[in-house]
Every structure is written in structure tokens, then in C-alpha cells.
Amino acid sequence: MNHRITKQEMVSFEKDLFTEASNEYGTWSYVSCRKIDAIIPRFRKIEANQFVSDIVEKMLDQSSNTLTKYKLSQLCSLIAMKKLPQFAESFLNLKEPLEKFISTTEKAPLIDATVNYIRPLISIEHTD
């Protein structure tokens, strides 16, 4: 059964993901991947837009390190690959800040990979 996500569950989910994104491990844990698979499809459009906005804000945050930005870009790519209708416009709505991120980010380890995850997200064309 596909129950809608509660506000409390959303806050906890986002906090857990951002904590893991900020740790020193190079990729997402199996537990987080399972949570992502279970929770992301339950988002309504407004929640999807807010969630993606929060991810992008964290990526643009100067205090976020390169590994965190990389892992968050992986997360965005994973979400986009699911082709969930509630996320259809979420990344395109943030095209301007993401393009700025791509054009102003200094070279560092993992930055090319991070940018390669982001570029397709803002060039996706949607048909109605």
C-alpha cells in the first residue's frame, strides 16, 4: 500500500540523508538506498519540489564538501532515473542555480563526476 509521507517522516528522511551525504563514505549505504526506494515514490508534487530544492540548496552551500556534493548529485540522478511524475519538473525548476553551480564550481576531485550527474537533470525535455 502506498501511503503518503507524513511531515515528520519527511523531516526525518531528509535529515538522515543529509547526515549520510555528509559522512566520509564514498557512496550511499544499502539502508539508505532501500529508504530512498520506499519513500521517494510516496512524495506528492509539492513535497518533491521542496525535497529537490533542499538538496540543491545543500549542494550550493559553500560549507558542503566535494564528497557531499557528489553524493547529493548521485541522489538527484537516482531520483530522475525513477521517472516519477511528481519529480518531472523539480530539477528544471532549479535550472538556473544548477547551471550557475556547474559554471562556477572550481576543479576538485569528484567535481567532474558531480557535474556529469547534474547536466542531464537540467536538459531533460518533458512532453505533455
N, C-alpha and C positions, 0 to 999 in steps of 0.2 A: 504494500500500500504506500502511495506516495504522498505523505503528509507534508504540508507547507512547513517551512522552517520558522521557528519562533525567534523573537528578537534576542532572547537570552542565548539560544543555541547559535545564532548568527554571531553574536559578540564573542562567545567562547571559541567558535570555529575560527574566526578571523584572528583572535589573539593567539591561538595555538599555531596557526600557520605562520604568522609573523614572527613568533618566537623561533619556530623551526627554520624559517628563512634566514634568521639572523645568527644561527649557530654555525659552527666551523665545518660541519659535514658538507660534502660537495653536492649532495642531492637530497631528494625528499625520502623520508622513511616510508616503509611499506604501510605502516599505520596511517600516516598522513594521506598517502595515495588512496587508501580504502575510504577514508573520511571524505576526501575530495569527490570520489566516485559516488558516494552515497548522498552527500549533502548538496553539491552544486546543482544537480537536476531539480532540486526542490525549490530553488530560488524563483521568486516572481521577478518580473522585469525591473521593477524599482530596486529590488534587493541586488539584482545582478549589476545594475548600473552603479550602485553605491559600492559594492564589493570591488568592482574593477577600478573605480575611482580611488578607493583606498589603497589598492595595490599600486597603482600608478603614482599616487602621492608618496608612498613609501619608497618606490624606485627613484623618484626625483629628489628625495630627501638627501641633502648633502652628507648627512651623518650615516647613511646606509653605505656599507662597504660593497666592493665589487661582487663578492660572492652572493651577498643578499640580493643585489640587483639581478644577477644571473638566475638565481633560483626563482625569483618572482617573475622574471621573463619566461622561464620554463613553465611556471604555473599558468601564466596567461596563454601560452601556446597550447598547453593541455586543455584548458577551458575552450579555446577556439576550435580545437580539433573535435570536440564533442558535438559541435554544430547545434547547440541548444538554442531554440528560438528566442528565449529571454535574454540571451547574450549577443544576439545578432548585431546590434548597433553599439554595444557597450564600448568596444575598442575604438570604433570610428568616431564616437563622440569625444574621444580624447586624442584625436589625431594630432592636433596642434602641439600639445605638450610632449607627446611621444616623438614627434618629428624634431622638436627642439632638443629633446634628450639625445636623439640619435646624432644630431649635427653638432652638439656642444660637448659631448662626452669625450674626455681625454682618453687616449690609448692606455690600456692597462690589461693585465691578464683577465681573460674571460669577457672583455668588453665586445670583441668582435662576435662572439657567440651570443651574447646578450642582444646585441643589435640585430643579429640574424633571426632571433626568435621574435623580435618586435616588428620588424619591417613587414612581414606578411599580414600582421594583425591590422595594420592601418591601410593596407592596399586591397583588402578584400572588398569585392563589389557584391552588393546584395541585390537580388531581384525580387520584386513583389508579385 
